């Protein structure tokens, strides 16, 4: 005879509700509930507030799934053993859950590089080529990366962890994820959340500092139309950059190589199908895998601590200082050019493409309605993509051993 009571008892004991209740009794169940609430907030930010929705919703889904007790989709203990050299990818494929398998692509550095390939295929380096001085603004906007690095070391983070935190200032999500997965994978969740949240908040974070560091007269400056860049220049550029940068910093090979390869697919004119695939289908698939995999690392036990608060604060500090670095560079170039360069384009030196360039254009039009800075700002903007990849390669080469 079927014992209904025993069946119901077994069902309860195997349920996640029992796991949460038992966890409360053991003083750790609250962590799962808090992380579930955080996941719901992230869903709200992505869906309602539209904060980087393509990434935020996937991050929230990964966070939710990994913190629902009993799902066994992600196993932090397996990755701890992996980092200690006690097991390999084969064991994770055999014993891990779905999100463990997704995370292999993050740990192996596959997803960020594929994202960069898509970014390259969607990027027009024409504004940079027409005004090569823009590279200096992209370099100046990396100031926050290294300042935040030093601040993080003062707060007790290791050099590798500090490097991963500092790269948030580059405003480049894939670069931050790749750097952190190689140097400090235990911090991947909070760093990814900080990086993509601040990227979404660019229209709120940057304008006050743009007004603080520039004068009304400087913001009104109208820049002349840049020269037309030939097709040959656009084809040669990604090849030359790949050769030079990778020879200079071999650890940038994956990011710079994929970025420039994607751009070459776009510009060469004979691989339109491949370019279209990289820009659309591949980018969409990889975005889903990357966001859910990174979100799965947001386990309550490792996320809810003082380190996460430090990362959030240092991340916004890095982002602000990178913005200020680009603006200061813009002011210097404005003075050296005799007032021909609007310093607002310096804030676009962070690599959030094209949002940072749009903010520069918007602030310029507020000062002078006839001002159109978008194409001028795109030069520093795409230079920032290259600059953040180079900064990441430098940090990986120094602290990745």
HELIX and SHEET records of a PDB file:
HELIX    1   1 UNK A    4  UNK A   13  1                                  10    
HELIX    2   2 UNK A   16  UNK A   25  1                                  10    
HELIX    3   3 UNK A   29  UNK A   47  1                                  19    
HELIX    4   4 UNK A   53  UNK A   67  1                                  15    
HELIX    5   5 UNK A   76  UNK A   83  1                                   8    
HELIX    6   6 UNK A   89  UNK A   95  1                                   7    
HELIX    7   7 UNK A   98  UNK A  107  1                                  10    
HELIX    8   8 UNK A  110  UNK A  121  1                                  12    
HELIX    9   9 UNK A  126  UNK A  130  1                                   5    
HELIX   10  10 UNK A  134  UNK A  140  1                                   7    
HELIX   11  11 UNK A  143  UNK A  154  1                                  12    
HELIX   12  12 UNK A  159  UNK A  166  1                                   8    
HELIX   13  13 UNK A  167  UNK A  170  5                                   4    
HELIX   14  14 UNK A  173  UNK A  183  1                                  11    
HELIX   15  15 UNK A  185  UNK A  187  5                                   3    
HELIX   16  16 UNK A  188  UNK A  200  1                                  13    
HELIX   17  17 UNK A  202  UNK A  213  1                                  12    
HELIX   18  18 UNK A  216  UNK A  219  1                                   4    
HELIX   19  19 UNK A  231  UNK A  248  1                                  18    
HELIX   20  20 UNK A  250  UNK A  252  5                                   3    
HELIX   21  21 UNK A  253  UNK A  267  1                                  15    
HELIX   22  22 UNK A  272  UNK A  277  1                                   6    
HELIX   23  23 UNK A  278  UNK A  282  3                                   5    
HELIX   24  24 UNK A  283  UNK A  296  1                                  14    
HELIX   25  25 UNK A  300  UNK A  303  1                                   4    
HELIX   26  26 UNK A  306  UNK A  336  1                                  31    
HELIX   27  27 UNK A  343  UNK A  349  5                                   7    
HELIX   28  28 UNK A  355  UNK A  367  1                                  13    
HELIX   29  29 UNK A  374  UNK A  399  1                                  26    
END                                                                             
